[in-house]
């Protein structure tokens, strides 16, 4: 437990400069860090779940975007209470966490692009339904290209 406390409070073997120590929020006690981590993480998850539930309301997409974004920010910020913001950023790009960091950062933009493409394809397919035999022509065109 003592080793975990030293790692989470930033009291490892590395020496840090004064600026890094101030930004690292090393003045917070271990209990305070754990409490605020839990508060931010639970608030983040609650906002994300609330945002997802608001999707079914009229104009719920805007509320979803706001609450889901706030939830993700709060959940990510919660980890800064464990180690401090500077140490957290350094740890994100260590070799053992680099893949997870890249997936997390890429994933949101990548998923946004993917769903924009899917939405465009769905709109195209929907529009083709109003043109007689257009869907059949598209299906035959793609099946002949892929065959």
TORLO-627091 format. One record per residue (C-alpha): x, y, z; residue in one letter. Coordinates in steps of 0.2 Angstrom, whole numbers, plus 2048, in hexadecimal, padded with zeros to 3 digits. Layout:
X  Y  Z  a
...
***
This chain:
800  800  800  x
80E  80C  804  x
816  809  7F2  x
805  80D  7EB  x
803  81D  7F5  x
815  823  7F0  x
811  820  7DE  x
800  829  7DE  x
807  837  7E8  x
816  83A  7DD  x
823  836  7EA  x
82D  82A  7DE  x
840  82A  7DB  x
83F  838  7CE  x
844  84A  7D2  x
838  857  7CC  x
83A  86A  7CA  x
830  876  7D4  x
824  87A  7C5  x
820  868  7C3  x
81D  866  7D6  x
811  874  7D6  x
808  86E  7C7  x
808  85C  7CD  x
7FD  861  7DC  x
808  858  7E8  x
801  862  7F7  x
7F1  857  7F7  x
7F0  849  803  x
7EE  837  7FD  x
7DC  837  804  x
7D7  847  7FC  x
7DE  841  7EB  x
7D4  830  7ED  x
7C4  83A  7F2  x
7C5  846  7E3  x
7CA  838  7D7  x
7BA  82F  7DC  x
7AF  83E  7DB  x
7B5  843  7CA  x
7B5  832  7C3  x
7A3  82E  7CA  x
79D  83F  7C4  x
7A5  83B  7B2  x
79C  82B  7B1  x
78C  832  7B7  x
78D  840  7AA  x
791  834  79C  x
782  828  7A1  x
776  837  7A3  x
77C  83E  792  x
778  82D  78A  x
767  82C  792  x
763  83E  78C  x
765  838  77A  x
752  833  779  x
74C  844  77E  x
747  851  771  x
757  85B  76D  x
760  84E  778  x
76F  84D  76C  x
775  85E  772  x
773  859  784  x
77C  848  780  x
78B  851  778  x
78D  85D  787  x
78A  850  795  x
795  842  78D  x
7A3  84E  789  x
7A3  855  79B  x
7A2  843  7A2  x
7B1  83E  798  x
7BB  84E  79D  x
7B7  84B  7AF  x
7BB  838  7AF  x
7CC  83C  7A7  x
7CF  84B  7B3  x
7CC  83F  7C1  x
7DC  836  7BE  x
7E6  846  7C0  x
7E1  846  7D2  x
7EB  835  7D5  x
7FB  83B  7CD  x
7FA  84D  7C9  x
7F8  855  7B8  x
80A  855  7B2  x
80E  844  7B8  x
7FE  83E  7B0  x
803  845  79F  x
814  83D  7A0  x
80D  82C  7A5  x
801  82D  797  x
80F  82C  78B  x
819  81F  793  x
81C  80F  788  x
810  804  793  x
802  811  791  x
806  818  780  x
7FA  80C  776  x
7EC  80F  782  x
7EF  822  780  x
7EF  822  76D  x
7DF  817  76C  x
7D7  823  779  x
7DC  833  76F  x
7D9  82C  75E  x
7C9  822  763  x
7BE  831  765  x
7C3  83A  755  x
7C4  82A  74C  x
7B2  825  752  x
7AC  836  74E  x
7B2  834  73C  x
7AC  822  73B  x
79A  827  740  x
79A  836  735  x
79E  82B  726  x
791  81E  72C  x
784  82C  72D  x
788  832  71C  x
786  821  715  x
776  81F  71E  x
76F  82F  717  x
775  82A  706  x
76C  819  707  x
75C  822  70E  x
75D  82E  700  x
75E  820  6F3  x
74E  819  6F9  x
745  827  6F1  x
74C  824  6E0  x
744  815  6D7  x
74F  806  6D6  x
75E  810  6DC  x
762  804  6EB  x
761  7F5  6DF  x
76D  7FE  6D3  x
77A  802  6E1  x
779  7F0  6E8  x
77C  7E9  6D7  x
78A  7F5  6D4  x
793  7F1  6E4  x
790  7DE  6E2  x
798  7DE  6D1  x
7A7  7E8  6D7  x
7AA  7DD  6E6  x
7A7  7CC  6DC  x
***
